């Protein structure tokens, strides 16, 4: 039942995405603990980029409206399916060059097993890769999250990041750490700085291509 609802949602979303040939200059991956402010930051970044040719892929978009009412096992099943759909969409987008100059996969990216193929394939296709890690105090994350079980996930994410972050830093063309203090003005500042960095990379790439 749950799987059927998710599949229908995915099919409707897929039909709304128009894929056209356009050079994709960069693939951006967010990383960080749950409730660290990744999606909030990405939305600010897209605003700074003036929403031009950005494909924002977020597994949470595939969650059911009734998600919060589900039990733990059902939530896990939905989260797994949502992640697999986002992964599939990201892979297709990297390969097919959609109508986007920037593709953003907005998720925790806590396992090198999942991220290594995406980063390697992005490079193989000639795209720059940018990894953004959101660093947020544990207390702030717990207060921000609506998930009552977030504390139970903390240790597993911590262990994963210890081995995954060095791999991501090595594989990504650019690696940025954003310190999220919870101050909205600071988030806006970080978004502006990263937007400038992305524009600078694009300009350098164009100059190199023309040269």
Secondary structure by P-SEA (a helix, b strand, c coil): caaaaaaaaaaaaaaacccccccccbbbbbbcccccaaaaaaaaaaaaacccbbbbbbcccccccccccccaaaaaaaaaaaaaaaaaaaaaaaaccccccbbbbccccccccccaaaaaaaaaabbbbbbbbbbbcaaaaaaaccccccccaaaaaaaaaaccaaaaaaaccbbbbbbccccaaaaaaaaaaaaaaaaaaaaaaaaaaac
